[in-house]
Amino acid sequence: MVGTGWAGCRPGCPVCRLPYPGTTATYTYTEYEDRWSISPWHLGAYHYYKIGQYTSIAGYEGIQEGRIHFAGEHTDVDNSTLNAAVASGDRTATEIRAQI
């Protein structure tokens, strides 16, 4: 949904101001909101290891490459879950904080 605003808000909606007061003055309402449940492009795919891959490559997906960091459920050994996605984001943020 293009231009519907954060959480479906319209310009002037008080709900948009709740998380970060004062931000509506610079909010453009031109973001893109993606909804998996109604999108024809999302087919519900997820990451999984084939036989033998857990012991041969598991854990390597999240290794930093130069200045590039990788996060997402597919980069965590306990993959295919929301918790894995959150854990990988936390891991990546920790890596970046340690390097700055």
The first five atom37 places (N, CA, C, CB, O) and aatype in JSON, in Angstrom:
{
  "aatype": [12, 19, 7, 16, 7, 17, 0, 7, 4, 1, 14, 7, 4, 14, 19, 4, 1, 10, 14, 18, 14, 7, 16, 16, 0, 16, 18, 16, 18, 16, 6, 18, 6, 3, 1, 17, 15, 9, 15, 14, 17, 8, 10, 7, 0, 18, 8, 18, 18, 11, 9, 7, 5, 18, 16, 15, 9, 0, 7, 18, 6, 7, 9, 5, 6, 7, 1, 9, 8, 13, 0, 7, 6, 8, 16, 3, 19, 3, 2, 15, 16, 10, 2, 0, 0, 19, 0, 15, 7, 3, 1, 16, 0, 16, 6, 9, 1, 0, 5, 9],
  "atom_mask": [
    [1, 1, 1, 1, 1],
    [1, 1, 1, 1, 1],
    [1, 1, 1, 0, 1],
    [1, 1, 1, 1, 1],
    [1, 1, 1, 0, 1],
    [1, 1, 1, 1, 1],
    [1, 1, 1, 1, 1],
    [1, 1, 1, 0, 1],
    [1, 1, 1, 1, 1],
    [1, 1, 1, 1, 1],
    [1, 1, 1, 1, 1],
    [1, 1, 1, 0, 1],
    [1, 1, 1, 1, 1],
    [1, 1, 1, 1, 1],
    [1, 1, 1, 1, 1],
    [1, 1, 1, 1, 1],
    [1, 1, 1, 1, 1],
    [1, 1, 1, 1, 1],
    [1, 1, 1, 1, 1],
    [1, 1, 1, 1, 1],
    [1, 1, 1, 1, 1],
    [1, 1, 1, 0, 1],
    [1, 1, 1, 1, 1],
    [1, 1, 1, 1, 1],
    [1, 1, 1, 1, 1],
    [1, 1, 1, 1, 1],
    [1, 1, 1, 1, 1],
    [1, 1, 1, 1, 1],
    [1, 1, 1, 1, 1],
    [1, 1, 1, 1, 1],
    [1, 1, 1, 1, 1],
    [1, 1, 1, 1, 1],
    [1, 1, 1, 1, 1],
    [1, 1, 1, 1, 1],
    [1, 1, 1, 1, 1],
    [1, 1, 1, 1, 1],
    [1, 1, 1, 1, 1],
    [1, 1, 1, 1, 1],
    [1, 1, 1, 1, 1],
    [1, 1, 1, 1, 1],
    [1, 1, 1, 1, 1],
    [1, 1, 1, 1, 1],
    [1, 1, 1, 1, 1],
    [1, 1, 1, 0, 1],
    [1, 1, 1, 1, 1],
    [1, 1, 1, 1, 1],
    [1, 1, 1, 1, 1],
    [1, 1, 1, 1, 1],
    [1, 1, 1, 1, 1],
    [1, 1, 1, 1, 1],
    [1, 1, 1, 1, 1],
    [1, 1, 1, 0, 1],
    [1, 1, 1, 1, 1],
    [1, 1, 1, 1, 1],
    [1, 1, 1, 1, 1],
    [1, 1, 1, 1, 1],
    [1, 1, 1, 1, 1],
    [1, 1, 1, 1, 1],
    [1, 1, 1, 0, 1],
    [1, 1, 1, 1, 1],
    [1, 1, 1, 1, 1],
    [1, 1, 1, 0, 1],
    [1, 1, 1, 1, 1],
    [1, 1, 1, 1, 1],
    [1, 1, 1, 1, 1],
    [1, 1, 1, 0, 1],
    [1, 1, 1, 1, 1],
    [1, 1, 1, 1, 1],
    [1, 1, 1, 1, 1],
    [1, 1, 1, 1, 1],
    [1, 1, 1, 1, 1],
    [1, 1, 1, 0, 1],
    [1, 1, 1, 1, 1],
    [1, 1, 1, 1, 1],
    [1, 1, 1, 1, 1],
    [1, 1, 1, 1, 1],
    [1, 1, 1, 1, 1],
    [1, 1, 1, 1, 1],
    [1, 1, 1, 1, 1],
    [1, 1, 1, 1, 1],
    [1, 1, 1, 1, 1],
    [1, 1, 1, 1, 1],
    [1, 1, 1, 1, 1],
    [1, 1, 1, 1, 1],
    [1, 1, 1, 1, 1],
    [1, 1, 1, 1, 1],
    [1, 1, 1, 1, 1],
    [1, 1, 1, 1, 1],
    [1, 1, 1, 0, 1],
    [1, 1, 1, 1, 1],
    [1, 1, 1, 1, 1],
    [1, 1, 1, 1, 1],
    [1, 1, 1, 1, 1],
    [1, 1, 1, 1, 1],
    [1, 1, 1, 1, 1],
    [1, 1, 1, 1, 1],
    [1, 1, 1, 1, 1],
    [1, 1, 1, 1, 1],
    [1, 1, 1, 1, 1],
    [1, 1, 1, 1, 1]
  ],
  "atom_positions": [
    [[0.85, -1.17, 0.0], [0.0, 0.0, 0.0], [0.89, 1.23, 0.0], [-0.96, 0.0, 1.21], [1.63, 1.45, 0.96]],
    [[0.83, 1.99, -1.02], [1.68, 3.16, -1.14], [0.94, 4.39, -0.63], [2.12, 3.37, -2.6], [-0.22, 4.62, -0.97]],
    [[1.62, 5.18, 0.19], [1.08, 6.46, 0.63], [-0.01, 6.38, 1.67], [0.0, 0.0, 0.0], [-0.71, 7.37, 1.88]],
    [[-0.18, 5.24, 2.33], [-1.21, 5.17, 3.36], [-0.72, 5.66, 4.7], [-1.71, 3.76, 3.5], [-1.52, 5.84, 5.62]],
    [[0.56, 5.88, 4.83], [1.12, 6.37, 6.08], [1.41, 5.23, 7.04], [0.0, 0.0, 0.0], [0.96, 4.1, 6.86]],
    [[2.18, 5.57, 8.06], [2.55, 4.57, 9.05], [1.31, 3.98, 9.69], [3.45, 5.19, 10.12], [0.41, 4.71, 10.11]],
    [[1.25, 2.67, 9.75], [0.13, 1.93, 10.35], [-1.2, 2.32, 9.72], [0.08, 2.17, 11.86], [-2.24, 2.29, 10.39]],
    [[-1.18, 2.69, 8.45], [-2.41, 3.02, 7.76], [-2.94, 4.4, 8.08], [0.0, 0.0, 0.0], [-4.09, 4.7, 7.77]],
    [[-2.13, 5.26, 8.69], [-2.58, 6.61, 9.07], [-2.63, 7.54, 7.87], [-1.66, 7.19, 10.15], [-1.98, 7.31, 6.85]],
    [[-3.39, 8.55, 8.01], [-3.48, 9.63, 7.02], [-2.88, 10.89, 7.64], [-4.97, 9.88, 6.58], [-2.73, 10.96, 8.86]],
    [[-2.52, 11.88, 6.82], [-1.95, 13.12, 7.37], [-2.85, 13.71, 8.46], [-1.75, 14.16, 6.24], [-4.07, 13.82, 8.3]],
    [[-2.22, 14.07, 9.58], [-2.95, 14.65, 10.7], [-3.45, 13.64, 11.72], [0.0, 0.0, 0.0], [-3.97, 14.04, 12.76]],
    [[-3.31, 12.37, 11.45], [-3.79, 11.34, 12.37], [-2.98, 11.38, 13.66], [-3.71, 9.94, 11.72], [-1.75, 11.33, 13.6]],
    [[-3.62, 11.47, 14.83], [-2.88, 11.57, 16.09], [-2.12, 10.29, 16.44], [-3.83, 11.91, 17.21], [-1.16, 10.35, 17.21]],
    [[-2.52, 9.15, 15.91], [-1.84, 7.89, 16.21], [-0.4, 7.92, 15.71], [-2.59, 6.7, 15.59], [0.48, 7.33, 16.33]],
    [[-0.16, 8.59, 14.59], [1.18, 8.65, 14.03], [2.15, 9.41, 14.92], [1.13, 9.3, 12.67], [3.36, 9.2, 14.85]],
    [[1.63, 10.29, 15.75], [2.5, 11.09, 16.62], [2.84, 10.38, 17.92], [1.83, 12.41, 16.94], [3.78, 10.78, 18.6]],
    [[2.12, 9.33, 18.27], [2.32, 8.69, 19.57], [3.72, 8.12, 19.78], [1.32, 7.6, 19.73], [4.33, 8.41, 20.81]],
    [[4.26, 7.34, 18.86], [5.58, 6.75, 19.14], [6.7, 7.78, 19.24], [5.92, 5.76, 18.07], [7.58, 7.65, 20.1]],
    [[6.69, 8.78, 18.39], [7.77, 9.77, 18.34], [7.18, 11.17, 18.19], [8.74, 9.46, 17.18], [7.01, 11.65, 17.07]],
    [[6.87, 11.82, 19.3], [6.26, 13.16, 19.22], [7.11, 14.13, 18.4], [6.07, 13.72, 20.63], [8.34, 14.14, 18.5]],
    [[6.45, 14.94, 17.59], [7.13, 15.94, 16.8], [7.56, 15.47, 15.42], [0.0, 0.0, 0.0], [8.08, 16.27, 14.64]],
    [[7.36, 14.22, 15.1], [7.83, 13.71, 13.81], [6.85, 13.98, 12.67], [8.08, 12.24, 13.91], [7.25, 13.9, 11.51]],
    [[5.61, 14.3, 12.96], [4.65, 14.49, 11.87], [4.98, 15.7, 11.0], [3.26, 14.63, 12.43], [4.53, 15.77, 9.85]],
    [[5.74, 16.64, 11.52], [6.09, 17.83, 10.73], [6.96, 17.46, 9.54], [6.81, 18.86, 11.6], [6.92, 18.13, 8.51]],
    [[7.75, 16.4, 9.66], [8.64, 16.0, 8.57], [8.19, 14.71, 7.89], [10.04, 15.83, 9.1], [8.86, 14.24, 6.97]],
    [[7.07, 14.15, 8.32], [6.6, 12.89, 7.75], [5.96, 13.14, 6.38], [5.58, 12.21, 8.7], [5.1, 14.0, 6.24]],
    [[6.39, 12.38, 5.38], [5.94, 12.62, 4.0], [4.79, 11.74, 3.55], [7.07, 12.44, 3.06], [4.18, 12.02, 2.52]],
    [[4.46, 10.68, 4.3], [3.38, 9.77, 3.94], [3.6, 9.14, 2.56], [2.04, 10.5, 3.97], [2.64, 8.91, 1.82]],
    [[4.86, 8.85, 2.23], [5.16, 8.27, 0.92], [5.86, 6.91, 1.05], [6.03, 9.22, 0.11], [6.48, 6.45, 0.09]],
    [[5.77, 6.28, 2.2], [6.42, 4.99, 2.38], [5.62, 3.87, 1.71], [6.61, 4.7, 3.87], [4.52, 4.08, 1.18]],
    [[6.19, 2.7, 1.76], [5.54, 1.53, 1.19], [5.26, 0.53, 2.31], [6.41, 0.88, 0.06], [6.18, 0.15, 3.03]],
    [[4.04, 0.12, 2.45], [3.67, -0.86, 3.47], [3.39, -2.18, 2.77], [2.44, -0.39, 4.3], [2.55, -2.25, 1.87]],
    [[4.09, -3.21, 3.17], [3.99, -4.51, 2.54], [3.21, -5.46, 3.45], [5.39, -5.08, 2.22], [3.59, -5.65, 4.61]],
    [[2.15, -6.05, 2.95], [1.35, -6.98, 3.75], [1.41, -8.37, 3.12], [-0.12, -6.5, 3.86], [0.87, -8.61, 2.05]],
    [[2.09, -9.27, 3.82], [2.28, -10.62, 3.3], [0.96, -11.33, 3.03], [3.11, -11.44, 4.27], [0.84, -12.07, 2.06]],
    [[-0.01, -11.11, 3.87], [-1.26, -11.85, 3.75], [-2.04, -11.55, 2.47], [-2.13, -11.56, 4.94], [-2.86, -12.36, 2.05]],
    [[-1.79, -10.4, 1.85], [-2.53, -10.07, 0.64], [-1.64, -9.88, -0.58], [-3.33, -8.82, 0.86], [-2.14, -9.6, -1.68]],
    [[-0.33, -10.02, -0.41], [0.59, -9.82, -1.53], [0.7, -11.08, -2.38], [1.97, -9.41, -1.01], [0.91, -12.17, -1.85]],
    [[0.56, -10.95, -3.71], [0.7, -12.13, -4.57], [2.15, -12.56, -4.73], [0.1, -11.84, -5.94], [2.41, -13.65, -5.25]],
    [[3.1, -11.74, -4.3], [4.52, -12.05, -4.47], [5.12, -12.82, -3.31], [5.3, -10.8, -4.65], [6.18, -13.42, -3.47]],
    [[4.47, -12.83, -2.17], [4.99, -13.57, -1.02], [4.32, -14.93, -0.97], [4.75, -12.79, 0.3], [3.1, -15.04, -0.86]],
    [[5.12, -15.94, -1.05], [4.57, -17.3, -1.08], [4.87, -18.07, 0.2], [5.13, -18.06, -2.27], [4.77, -19.29, 0.23]],
    [[5.24, -17.37, 1.25], [5.47, -18.0, 2.54], [6.73, -18.84, 2.61], [0.0, 0.0, 0.0], [6.77, -19.82, 3.35]],
    [[7.75, -18.47, 1.87], [8.98, -19.25, 1.88], [9.74, -19.06, 3.19], [9.87, -18.85, 0.71], [9.6, -18.04, 3.86]],
    [[10.53, -20.04, 3.54], [11.4, -19.95, 4.69], [12.65, -20.76, 4.45], [10.67, -20.43, 5.96], [12.71, -21.59, 3.53]],
    [[13.65, -20.52, 5.27], [14.96, -21.17, 5.13], [14.97, -22.49, 5.9], [16.08, -20.23, 5.64], [14.41, -22.58, 7.0]],
    [[15.58, -23.48, 5.34], [15.79, -24.74, 6.06], [17.07, -25.39, 5.54], [14.56, -25.7, 5.9], [17.51, -25.13, 4.42]],
    [[17.66, -26.25, 6.37], [18.86, -26.97, 5.96], [18.48, -28.33, 5.4], [19.83, -27.13, 7.15], [17.61, -29.02, 5.94]],
    [[19.13, -28.7, 4.33], [18.97, -30.06, 3.8], [19.83, -31.0, 4.65], [19.38, -30.13, 2.28], [20.63, -30.55, 5.47]],
    [[19.67, -32.28, 4.44], [20.45, -33.26, 5.19], [21.94, -32.99, 4.98], [20.08, -34.7, 4.75], [22.41, -32.86, 3.85]],
    [[22.66, -32.9, 6.08], [24.1, -32.69, 6.04], [24.53, -31.23, 6.1], [0.0, 0.0, 0.0], [25.68, -30.95, 6.44]],
    [[23.65, -30.31, 5.77], [24.03, -28.9, 5.77], [24.15, -28.31, 7.16], [23.04, -28.11, 4.97], [24.9, -27.36, 7.37]],
    [[23.41, -28.85, 8.12], [23.49, -28.31, 9.48], [24.9, -28.48, 10.04], [22.47, -29.01, 10.4], [25.38, -27.62, 10.78]],
    [[25.55, -29.57, 9.69], [26.9, -29.8, 10.2], [27.98, -29.27, 9.27], [27.11, -31.27, 10.44], [29.13, -29.17, 9.67]],
    [[27.63, -28.93, 8.03], [28.66, -28.46, 7.09], [28.68, -26.95, 6.88], [28.46, -29.13, 5.77], [29.75, -26.37, 6.69]],
    [[27.52, -26.29, 6.92], [27.51, -24.85, 6.64], [26.72, -24.03, 7.65], [26.95, -24.62, 5.29], [26.78, -22.8, 7.6]],
    [[25.99, -24.65, 8.55], [25.16, -23.9, 9.5], [26.0, -22.94, 10.32], [24.4, -24.86, 10.43], [27.04, -23.32, 10.87]],
    [[25.57, -21.71, 10.39], [26.28, -20.69, 11.15], [27.13, -19.78, 10.29], [0.0, 0.0, 0.0], [27.48, -18.68, 10.71]],
    [[27.48, -20.22, 9.11], [28.32, -19.41, 8.23], [27.53, -18.29, 7.55], [28.98, -20.29, 7.19], [28.12, -17.3, 7.11]],
    [[26.23, -18.45, 7.45], [25.41, -17.47, 6.72], [25.45, -16.07, 7.33], [23.97, -17.94, 6.68], [25.25, -15.08, 6.62]],
    [[25.71, -15.98, 8.61], [25.73, -14.68, 9.28], [27.1, -14.07, 9.46], [0.0, 0.0, 0.0], [27.23, -13.04, 10.13]],
    [[28.13, -14.68, 8.89], [29.48, -14.16, 9.05], [29.65, -12.85, 8.28], [30.51, -15.21, 8.57], [29.26, -12.75, 7.11]],
    [[30.23, -11.87, 8.94], [30.47, -10.57, 8.33], [31.44, -10.72, 7.16], [31.03, -9.57, 9.37], [32.4, -11.48, 7.23]],
    [[31.18, -9.99, 6.1], [32.05, -9.98, 4.91], [32.51, -8.54, 4.69], [31.31, -10.54, 3.63], [31.77, -7.73, 4.14]],
    [[33.72, -8.24, 5.11], [34.2, -6.86, 5.01], [33.36, -5.96, 5.9], [0.0, 0.0, 0.0], [33.22, -6.22, 7.1]],
    [[32.8, -4.91, 5.33], [31.93, -4.0, 6.07], [30.47, -4.38, 5.98], [32.12, -2.58, 5.57], [29.61, -3.67, 6.5]],
    [[30.17, -5.49, 5.33], [28.79, -5.94, 5.15], [28.42, -6.92, 6.25], [28.6, -6.59, 3.75], [29.14, -7.88, 6.51]],
    [[27.28, -6.66, 6.9], [26.77, -7.54, 7.95], [25.48, -8.18, 7.45], [26.52, -6.75, 9.28], [24.73, -7.57, 6.69]],
    [[25.23, -9.39, 7.87], [24.05, -10.12, 7.43], [23.16, -10.45, 8.62], [24.45, -11.42, 6.69], [23.63, -10.9, 9.66]],
    [[21.87, -10.23, 8.45], [20.89, -10.55, 9.48], [19.65, -11.13, 8.82], [20.53, -9.29, 10.34], [19.43, -10.95, 7.62]],
    [[18.86, -11.82, 9.59], [17.64, -12.43, 9.09], [17.53, -13.84, 9.62], [0.0, 0.0, 0.0], [18.52, -14.42, 10.07]],
    [[16.33, -14.41, 9.57], [16.13, -15.74, 10.13], [17.04, -16.78, 9.5], [14.7, -16.17, 9.95], [17.37, -17.78, 10.14]],
    [[17.46, -16.55, 8.28], [18.31, -17.51, 7.58], [19.76, -17.47, 8.06], [18.26, -17.25, 6.1], [20.55, -18.34, 7.7]],
    [[20.13, -16.47, 8.85], [21.52, -16.36, 9.32], [21.69, -16.87, 10.74], [21.98, -14.92, 9.25], [22.8, -16.8, 11.28]],
    [[20.64, -17.37, 11.34], [20.7, -17.89, 12.7], [20.59, -19.41, 12.66], [19.58, -17.27, 13.58], [19.81, -19.95, 11.88]],
    [[21.37, -20.09, 13.47], [21.36, -21.56, 13.44], [19.98, -22.1, 13.8], [22.41, -22.12, 14.4], [19.57, -23.13, 13.26]],
    [[19.26, -21.43, 14.7], [17.89, -21.84, 15.01], [16.96, -21.13, 14.04], [17.51, -21.5, 16.5], [16.17, -20.27, 14.43]],
    [[17.05, -21.49, 12.78], [16.42, -20.75, 11.69], [14.92, -20.96, 11.56], [17.07, -21.11, 10.41], [14.31, -21.77, 12.26]],
    [[14.35, -20.21, 10.65], [12.95, -20.3, 10.25], [11.95, -19.87, 11.31], [12.65, -21.69, 9.86], [10.81, -20.33, 11.3]],
    [[12.36, -19.02, 12.21], [11.44, -18.53, 13.23], [11.61, -17.01, 13.38], [11.69, -19.24, 14.58], [12.63, -16.44, 12.99]],
    [[10.61, -16.39, 13.94], [10.7, -14.97, 14.24], [11.79, -14.73, 15.27], [9.35, -14.43, 14.74], [12.51, -13.73, 15.2]],
    [[11.91, -15.63, 16.24], [12.97, -15.49, 17.24], [14.35, -15.5, 16.61], [12.86, -16.6, 18.28], [15.23, -14.76, 17.04]],
    [[14.55, -16.33, 15.59], [15.83, -16.38, 14.9], [16.11, -15.06, 14.2], [15.86, -17.55, 13.88], [17.24, -14.59, 14.18]],
    [[15.08, -14.46, 13.62], [15.25, -13.17, 12.95], [15.63, -12.1, 13.96], [13.96, -12.77, 12.22], [16.53, -11.3, 13.7]],
    [[14.96, -12.07, 15.1], [15.26, -11.09, 16.13], [16.66, -11.32, 16.7], [14.21, -11.15, 17.26], [17.41, -10.36, 16.89]],
    [[17.01, -12.57, 16.95], [18.34, -12.88, 17.48], [19.43, -12.47, 16.51], [18.45, -14.38, 17.78], [20.48, -11.97, 16.93]],
    [[19.2, -12.67, 15.22], [20.21, -12.29, 14.24], [20.35, -10.77, 14.15], [19.86, -12.87, 12.87], [21.45, -10.26, 13.94]],
    [[19.25, -10.06, 14.29], [19.32, -8.6, 14.31], [20.1, -8.1, 15.51], [0.0, 0.0, 0.0], [20.89, -7.16, 15.41]],
    [[19.86, -8.72, 16.66], [20.61, -8.37, 17.87], [22.09, -8.68, 17.7], [20.04, -9.11, 19.09], [22.94, -7.89, 18.08]],
    [[22.39, -9.83, 17.13], [23.79, -10.22, 16.89], [24.47, -9.23, 15.97], [23.87, -11.62, 16.29], [25.6, -8.8, 16.24]],
    [[23.81, -8.85, 14.9], [24.39, -7.93, 13.94], [24.59, -6.54, 14.54], [23.51, -7.84, 12.7], [25.61, -5.9, 14.31]],
    [[23.61, -6.07, 15.31], [23.75, -4.78, 15.98], [24.93, -4.79, 16.96], [22.45, -4.41, 16.72], [25.66, -3.8, 17.07]],
    [[25.11, -5.9, 17.67], [26.23, -6.03, 18.61], [27.56, -6.0, 17.85], [26.11, -7.35, 19.42], [28.52, -5.36, 18.29]],
    [[27.62, -6.68, 16.71], [28.84, -6.66, 15.9], [29.18, -5.24, 15.45], [28.67, -7.58, 14.68], [30.33, -4.81, 15.52]],
    [[28.17, -4.53, 14.99], [28.4, -3.16, 14.48], [28.82, -2.24, 15.62], [27.12, -2.61, 13.79], [29.75, -1.45, 15.47]],
    [[28.13, -2.34, 16.77], [28.5, -1.5, 17.92], [29.93, -1.74, 18.35], [27.56, -1.75, 19.11], [30.63, -0.81, 18.74]],
    [[30.37, -2.99, 18.29], [31.74, -3.32, 18.71], [32.79, -2.74, 17.75], [31.91, -4.83, 18.8], [33.96, -2.6, 18.11]],
    [[32.37, -2.42, 16.53], [33.32, -1.94, 15.53], [33.33, -0.44, 15.34], [33.02, -2.59, 14.24], [34.16, 0.09, 14.59]],
    [[32.43, 0.26, 16.0], [32.41, 1.72, 15.84], [32.96, 2.42, 17.07], [31.0, 2.21, 15.55], [33.02, 3.65, 17.11]]
  ]
}
